[in-house]
């Protein structure tokens, strides 16, 4: 990842200090993604004929709700990225923190379900290559 060389580099202490701020945002993003999927499934079930027979208002409200949710999620994602944190997987609440290890840039890897940052991986290995600190 070429951008990782220019990214903010975190110490374990700096990354850990952000967890209380990141946890609620990531939990909201996880819920939001699930809710957005449900909204889209409901909208797909409203056929064009149903829209013409009285379901048009319901479809419009669902579409507006989805747009509002996407906007809120976009703000939360931007706030996380402004911190220098890389969002990897919303379903898992998985993020990476660019860091130096043995003179090279790696990622400190953390999931919202974990109490603390205890793993890292090479930039090109991803979650499957996680190793304990």
C-alpha positions as CSV (number, residue, x, y, z in Angstrom):
1,X,0.0,0.0,0.0
2,X,1.8,3.1,-1.2
3,X,-0.4,5.4,0.9
4,X,0.8,3.7,4.1
5,X,4.2,5.3,3.6
6,X,2.6,8.7,3.8
7,X,0.0,7.9,6.4
8,X,0.1,8.8,10.1
9,X,2.1,6.2,12.0
10,X,0.7,5.1,15.3
11,X,2.4,3.7,18.4
12,X,0.5,1.0,20.2
13,X,-0.3,3.5,23.0
14,X,-1.6,6.1,20.5
15,X,-3.8,3.6,18.7
16,X,-5.1,2.2,22.0
17,X,-6.0,5.7,23.2
18,X,-8.4,6.0,20.2
19,X,-10.3,2.8,21.0
20,X,-12.9,4.5,23.2
21,X,-13.6,6.9,20.4
22,X,-13.6,4.3,17.6
23,X,-15.7,1.6,19.3
24,X,-19.1,3.5,19.2
25,X,-18.5,4.7,15.7
26,X,-17.7,1.2,14.5
27,X,-20.7,-0.3,16.3
28,X,-22.9,2.3,14.6
29,X,-21.4,1.5,11.2
30,X,-21.9,-2.2,11.8
31,X,-25.6,-1.6,12.7
32,X,-26.0,0.9,9.9
33,X,-24.7,-1.6,7.3
34,X,-27.1,-4.2,8.5
35,X,-30.0,-1.8,8.6
36,X,-29.2,-0.5,5.1
37,X,-29.2,-4.1,3.8
38,X,-32.7,-4.6,5.3
39,X,-34.0,-1.3,3.8
40,X,-32.7,-2.3,0.3
41,X,-34.4,-5.8,0.6
42,X,-37.7,-4.1,1.6
43,X,-37.4,-1.7,-1.3
44,X,-36.7,-4.5,-3.7
45,X,-40.0,-6.1,-2.6
46,X,-42.0,-3.1,-3.5
47,X,-42.6,-3.6,-7.2
48,X,-43.4,-0.7,-9.7
49,X,-47.0,-1.9,-9.7
50,X,-47.2,-1.7,-5.9
51,X,-45.7,1.8,-6.0
52,X,-48.6,2.9,-8.2
53,X,-51.1,1.2,-5.9
54,X,-50.4,3.0,-2.7
55,X,-47.0,1.8,-1.7
56,X,-45.3,4.8,-3.3
57,X,-45.2,6.8,-0.1
58,X,-43.7,3.8,1.8
59,X,-41.1,3.4,-0.9
60,X,-40.2,7.1,-0.8
61,X,-39.9,7.0,3.0
62,X,-37.6,4.0,2.8
63,X,-35.5,5.6,0.2
64,X,-35.2,8.8,2.3
65,X,-34.3,6.7,5.3
66,X,-31.6,4.9,3.4
67,X,-30.2,8.2,2.1
68,X,-30.0,9.6,5.6
69,X,-28.4,6.4,6.9
70,X,-25.8,6.5,4.1
71,X,-25.0,10.1,4.9
72,X,-24.6,9.4,8.6
73,X,-22.4,6.4,7.8
74,X,-20.3,8.5,5.4
75,X,-19.7,11.1,8.2
76,X,-18.6,8.4,10.6
77,X,-16.3,6.8,8.1
78,X,-14.7,10.2,7.2
79,X,-14.2,11.0,10.9
80,X,-12.4,7.6,11.4
81,X,-10.2,8.1,8.3
82,X,-9.3,11.7,9.3
83,X,-7.8,10.1,12.4
84,X,-5.5,8.1,10.1
85,X,-7.2,4.8,10.9
86,X,-8.0,2.5,8.0
87,X,-11.4,0.9,8.0
88,X,-11.2,-2.7,6.6
89,X,-14.4,-4.5,7.3
90,X,-17.7,-3.0,8.6
91,X,-19.3,-6.4,9.4
92,X,-16.4,-7.2,11.8
93,X,-15.8,-3.7,12.9
94,X,-12.2,-4.2,11.7
95,X,-9.7,-1.4,11.5
96,X,-5.9,-1.1,10.9
97,X,-3.5,1.5,12.3
98,X,-0.4,2.1,10.3
99,X,2.7,1.7,12.5
100,X,6.4,1.1,12.3
101,X,7.7,-2.4,13.2
102,X,11.4,-3.2,12.7
103,X,11.8,-0.2,10.5
104,X,9.0,-0.9,8.1
105,X,5.3,0.1,7.9
106,X,2.9,-2.5,9.1
107,X,-0.7,-2.5,10.4
108,X,-1.8,-2.8,14.0
109,X,-5.0,-4.7,13.6
110,X,-8.1,-4.4,15.9
111,X,-11.7,-5.6,15.8
112,X,-14.4,-3.9,17.8
113,X,-15.1,-7.1,19.6
114,X,-11.6,-7.2,21.0
115,X,-10.8,-5.5,24.3
116,X,-7.3,-4.2,23.2
117,X,-5.0,-4.1,20.2
118,X,-3.1,-7.4,20.4
119,X,-2.3,-8.2,16.8
120,X,-0.5,-6.8,13.8
121,X,0.1,-7.8,10.1
122,X,2.1,-6.9,7.1
123,X,0.4,-4.4,4.8
124,X,0.1,-6.9,2.0
125,X,-1.1,-9.8,4.2
126,X,-4.3,-8.5,5.7
127,X,-6.4,-10.1,8.5
128,X,-5.4,-13.7,7.6
129,X,-1.7,-12.8,8.3
130,X,-2.4,-11.5,11.8
131,X,0.3,-12.1,14.4
132,X,0.3,-11.4,18.1
133,X,2.3,-8.4,19.2
